[in-house]
Amino acid sequence: MKHTYMFDYDIYWINCSENRVRYEHMRALLEKEFPNNKHHHVEAIIHKPKYNGITMAHMVAVMKGMSSGKPFLVVEDDVGGNCGGSSPLTLSNSLRFDTLSNSLRFDTLSNSLRFDTLSNSLRFDTLLNSLRFDTLTNDLSFVTPPCGGNGSSPLTPPCQGDHKEKEKEKEKEKEKEKEKEKENDKGKGDWKQTPDAIYLGLSYWGNMKMSRKKILAECMNKDEKIVLINNKVFMKKGARGEDWDEHFFRIRDMFGAHAILYISKAYMVETLKICIMAVSMNKPHDIYLPKLQKKYLVLGQKNPWFYQLGKIGGQEAGTKINFSGIRKITSENI
């Protein structure tokens, strides 16, 4: 079935064009299933060190999407679709996208972000030196370089204020983050609250804590991959979340980035920071995305349309997910 939407967004698909099998597969999939959306191919450089090529392609896709001034979908080239799950058509009914243009102020995005000059203003060859990646892992914030900058480059601003002022600013930012988390929790299940991103493709993998692993060993049967305990979603490989409504759940601690609909500008910017950090560490950027899931409202389709296709090298067993018939458990230990 061809998909049409009440809201408009472009699709950015990541692929190394040297892999003709995946290239032709994605072109056919998108042209057949999404004929009314604009499709943009983003080249992934497979000759880069492991993980860097795909991560850099994600970063470029997000930057291009931001310059479009509207929500956008980023997909990887190993995906299949329509595994008997929810059609993305349900998004238009259950999400408040009629107010999206007002709440996100995308009309001013092109002015505030000068993407036409981005390649000149950002010196990626010196980026790793300019950013303090040793501290980025902790707070995901850009750190002012040592004193001596003249302000001519956005990456070398002049030093202002003393150490105490900087500490105060950091404390204020932390308080703002805590307030945002509280507001997100208050708004649980309330569609007046616009999500920052939606996963249209899921993964069982995530951050698994030992305490949670023990509880799941007691509650989950061997053949089960998902259970609902006290309205909280737990997956066998570590991903978890909170029940939201009949179509969606709120994502916590999930890896994977093969199909994400980006909605809020703040989430897009934070994703770029994650990608830069991942490139510097030569790690896949999706393992750091749970940091954003704590801070922002990120939802996932219970029966996602996209999954990684096994016959072209995707990890189908870990991404072909369906919430139908999952067991509900009540436990005092959670």
Legacy VTK file of the C-alpha trace (Angstrom):
# vtk DataFile Version 3.0
C-alpha trace
ASCII
DATASET POLYDATA
POINTS 334 float
0.000 0.000 0.000
1.344 3.411 -0.913
1.630 5.839 1.960
0.381 9.404 2.004
0.646 11.757 4.959
-1.171 14.736 6.391
2.243 16.240 7.122
5.083 16.567 4.670
8.626 15.309 5.217
11.550 14.263 3.064
13.385 10.945 3.307
17.185 10.824 3.467
18.529 7.351 2.764
22.096 6.387 3.581
24.002 4.121 1.208
27.433 3.587 -0.336
26.587 3.591 -4.045
29.319 0.985 -4.644
26.943 -1.507 -3.011
24.602 -1.741 -6.006
22.396 -4.422 -4.440
21.402 -2.207 -1.521
21.322 0.898 -3.716
18.781 -0.604 -6.144
16.846 -2.171 -3.263
16.364 1.189 -1.526
15.428 3.036 -4.701
12.756 0.451 -5.487
11.431 0.369 -1.908
11.068 4.134 -1.569
9.647 4.707 -5.055
7.022 2.011 -4.515
6.001 2.706 -0.927
6.694 6.432 -0.571
5.977 8.003 -3.985
4.738 11.284 -2.500
7.861 12.000 -0.425
11.074 13.449 -1.780
13.982 11.019 -1.553
17.580 12.152 -1.034
20.508 9.754 -1.347
23.309 10.412 1.171
26.621 8.762 0.283
28.272 6.635 2.965
32.028 6.173 2.614
32.748 2.521 3.362
36.515 3.040 2.995
36.609 5.106 6.189
37.628 3.391 9.457
34.979 1.028 10.816
31.737 2.821 11.821
32.983 6.278 10.783
31.589 6.135 7.242
28.012 5.377 8.281
28.143 7.759 11.253
29.406 10.623 9.100
26.651 9.886 6.590
24.076 10.122 9.402
25.552 13.464 10.399
25.296 14.774 6.821
21.726 13.461 6.505
20.658 15.277 9.682
22.342 18.510 8.553
20.615 18.341 5.164
17.303 17.544 6.835
17.579 20.517 9.175
18.087 22.843 6.219
14.772 21.641 4.725
12.881 23.435 7.493
10.534 20.536 8.340
10.549 17.078 9.975
12.493 14.447 8.055
13.131 10.709 8.062
16.615 9.148 7.964
16.852 5.477 6.932
19.776 3.133 6.369
20.136 1.022 3.250
19.646 -2.391 4.864
15.983 -1.860 5.757
12.892 -3.667 4.601
9.364 -2.540 5.271
5.790 -3.416 6.153
6.393 -6.461 8.336
2.718 -6.712 9.195
3.006 -3.812 11.575
1.504 -0.360 11.845
1.372 1.734 8.728
2.985 5.135 9.125
-0.453 6.429 8.128
-1.482 6.101 11.781
0.954 8.866 12.662
-1.236 11.521 11.107
-4.162 10.598 13.357
-2.473 10.010 16.702
0.167 12.750 16.580
-0.591 16.429 16.814
1.217 17.366 13.600
-1.367 20.023 12.825
0.446 22.252 15.338
3.944 21.135 14.418
4.859 24.145 12.298
3.911 26.529 15.119
5.633 24.670 17.949
8.936 24.084 16.180
9.408 27.458 14.447
11.003 25.891 11.384
10.288 29.056 9.419
13.317 30.667 11.045
15.555 27.612 10.893
17.191 28.460 7.582
18.198 31.855 8.927
19.580 30.707 12.255
21.527 27.800 10.741
23.690 28.875 7.829
23.997 25.497 6.150
24.953 27.068 2.832
28.223 28.118 4.414
28.558 25.222 6.839
31.252 23.418 4.883
33.399 26.556 5.031
32.767 27.532 8.638
33.311 24.071 10.121
36.817 22.732 9.641
36.226 19.027 10.180
39.935 18.328 9.717
40.594 20.303 12.903
37.348 19.470 14.673
38.774 16.734 16.855
41.402 19.129 18.173
38.947 21.957 18.804
36.462 19.907 20.815
37.186 18.459 24.237
35.962 14.922 23.614
37.294 13.712 26.936
34.472 15.611 28.602
31.892 15.276 25.836
30.886 11.807 26.941
29.702 13.124 30.290
27.545 16.081 29.373
27.391 16.121 25.551
28.258 19.795 25.513
30.836 21.673 23.485
33.665 22.963 25.641
35.324 26.314 25.028
38.892 25.818 23.769
41.821 27.181 25.796
42.269 30.960 26.031
43.779 32.682 23.055
40.994 32.418 20.472
40.142 35.615 18.659
36.558 34.714 17.916
37.090 34.562 14.160
36.057 30.900 14.045
32.897 29.422 15.626
35.070 26.705 17.099
37.560 29.100 18.791
35.503 31.730 20.624
37.282 34.223 22.855
37.415 33.328 26.548
34.889 35.265 28.613
34.266 35.367 32.346
35.955 33.334 34.996
35.619 29.721 36.012
32.833 30.424 38.516
30.620 31.993 35.842
31.055 28.938 33.628
30.155 26.645 36.493
27.000 28.661 37.167
25.996 28.386 33.527
26.507 24.629 33.612
24.342 24.352 36.727
21.582 26.356 35.045
21.714 24.062 32.013
21.439 20.990 34.236
18.407 22.485 35.998
16.761 23.171 32.649
17.353 19.568 31.596
15.813 18.271 34.820
12.763 20.503 34.338
12.365 19.234 30.775
12.496 15.634 31.983
9.827 16.371 34.603
7.592 17.989 31.986
8.064 14.982 29.704
7.013 12.631 32.492
3.966 14.769 33.293
2.950 14.721 29.659
3.029 10.931 29.389
0.370 9.819 26.933
-0.697 13.408 26.223
-0.578 14.104 22.493
-0.650 17.845 23.099
3.046 17.295 23.709
4.974 17.017 20.451
7.607 14.248 20.439
11.182 15.177 19.583
11.704 12.073 17.467
9.928 8.856 16.500
11.592 5.528 15.782
9.899 3.925 12.778
12.349 1.040 13.178
13.190 -0.601 16.517
15.902 -2.787 18.033
15.899 -5.254 20.898
19.422 -4.131 21.850
20.111 -1.518 24.497
21.803 -0.752 27.803
21.217 -3.747 30.042
21.818 -3.262 33.779
22.575 -6.316 35.888
19.644 -5.683 38.246
17.250 -5.558 35.305
18.806 -8.663 33.780
18.078 -10.644 36.946
14.461 -9.488 37.045
13.920 -10.351 33.375
15.442 -13.784 33.962
12.725 -14.391 36.555
9.803 -12.852 34.619
10.539 -13.538 30.948
10.094 -16.929 29.301
12.857 -18.261 27.044
10.851 -17.738 23.856
9.747 -14.196 24.803
11.535 -11.105 23.509
9.236 -8.417 24.959
7.177 -8.222 28.140
5.100 -5.455 29.675
5.711 -5.182 33.431
3.647 -2.584 35.315
3.090 -0.710 32.014
6.834 -0.623 31.367
8.270 -2.233 28.239
11.261 -4.560 28.622
13.113 -6.252 25.758
15.370 -9.278 26.067
18.542 -7.582 24.788
18.345 -4.513 27.029
16.101 -1.950 25.337
13.198 -0.729 27.436
10.488 1.922 27.529
7.113 2.994 28.869
3.697 2.241 27.453
2.200 5.324 25.772
-0.920 4.364 23.823
-2.114 1.643 21.457
0.345 2.675 18.723
3.443 3.932 20.546
5.703 3.499 23.561
8.262 5.890 24.980
11.798 4.645 24.241
14.489 4.293 26.900
17.948 2.730 26.506
17.549 1.555 22.887
20.337 1.199 20.347
19.732 1.360 16.602
19.254 4.179 14.105
18.011 2.510 10.929
14.764 4.524 10.676
14.281 7.702 12.741
11.825 10.525 12.115
13.433 13.747 13.384
10.987 16.381 14.623
12.455 18.921 17.064
15.423 21.142 16.229
16.965 20.577 19.675
17.018 16.817 19.137
18.603 17.257 15.710
21.398 19.413 17.128
22.088 16.942 19.949
22.229 14.108 17.412
24.947 15.978 15.510
26.979 16.224 18.721
26.553 12.493 19.278
27.762 11.758 15.733
30.853 13.944 16.151
31.720 12.236 19.426
31.237 8.779 17.872
33.527 9.613 14.930
36.254 10.768 17.320
36.013 7.480 19.228
35.486 5.281 16.143
32.300 3.856 17.646
28.786 3.426 16.178
26.806 6.515 17.119
23.603 4.632 17.944
25.078 3.237 21.190
25.152 6.814 22.538
21.576 7.676 21.554
20.127 6.460 24.913
21.605 9.662 26.373
19.108 11.613 24.256
16.259 9.261 25.132
16.661 10.300 28.766
16.522 13.990 27.904
13.946 14.147 25.102
10.565 12.661 24.298
11.402 9.846 21.878
8.635 7.472 20.826
8.665 4.175 18.967
6.011 2.399 16.938
4.861 -0.749 18.677
4.578 -2.486 15.327
7.215 -0.617 13.305
7.069 -0.397 9.554
10.855 -0.619 9.027
13.247 -3.391 10.049
16.698 -4.523 8.936
16.384 -6.981 6.066
18.342 -10.188 6.538
18.778 -11.128 2.877
20.846 -8.008 2.211
22.901 -8.232 5.392
20.620 -6.547 7.943
20.113 -7.871 11.479
16.534 -8.952 10.934
16.211 -11.132 14.036
17.011 -8.197 16.297
14.867 -5.571 14.569
11.738 -7.290 13.225
9.583 -6.443 16.220
5.868 -6.776 16.842
4.047 -5.977 20.079
0.992 -8.067 19.245
0.109 -10.497 22.011
2.866 -9.523 24.424
2.384 -10.718 27.986
1.486 -8.236 30.716
2.985 -8.810 34.138
2.459 -7.161 37.513
5.523 -7.184 39.723
6.512 -5.382 42.926
10.188 -5.721 42.039
10.186 -3.238 39.146
LINES 1 335
334 0 1 2 3 4 5 6 7 8 9 10 11 12 13 14 15 16 17 18 19 20 21 22 23 24 25 26 27 28 29 30 31 32 33 34 35 36 37 38 39 40 41 42 43 44 45 46 47 48 49 50 51 52 53 54 55 56 57 58 59 60 61 62 63 64 65 66 67 68 69 70 71 72 73 74 75 76 77 78 79 80 81 82 83 84 85 86 87 88 89 90 91 92 93 94 95 96 97 98 99 100 101 102 103 104 105 106 107 108 109 110 111 112 113 114 115 116 117 118 119 120 121 122 123 124 125 126 127 128 129 130 131 132 133 134 135 136 137 138 139 140 141 142 143 144 145 146 147 148 149 150 151 152 153 154 155 156 157 158 159 160 161 162 163 164 165 166 167 168 169 170 171 172 173 174 175 176 177 178 179 180 181 182 183 184 185 186 187 188 189 190 191 192 193 194 195 196 197 198 199 200 201 202 203 204 205 206 207 208 209 210 211 212 213 214 215 216 217 218 219 220 221 222 223 224 225 226 227 228 229 230 231 232 233 234 235 236 237 238 239 240 241 242 243 244 245 246 247 248 249 250 251 252 253 254 255 256 257 258 259 260 261 262 263 264 265 266 267 268 269 270 271 272 273 274 275 276 277 278 279 280 281 282 283 284 285 286 287 288 289 290 291 292 293 294 295 296 297 298 299 300 301 302 303 304 305 306 307 308 309 310 311 312 313 314 315 316 317 318 319 320 321 322 323 324 325 326 327 328 329 330 331 332 333
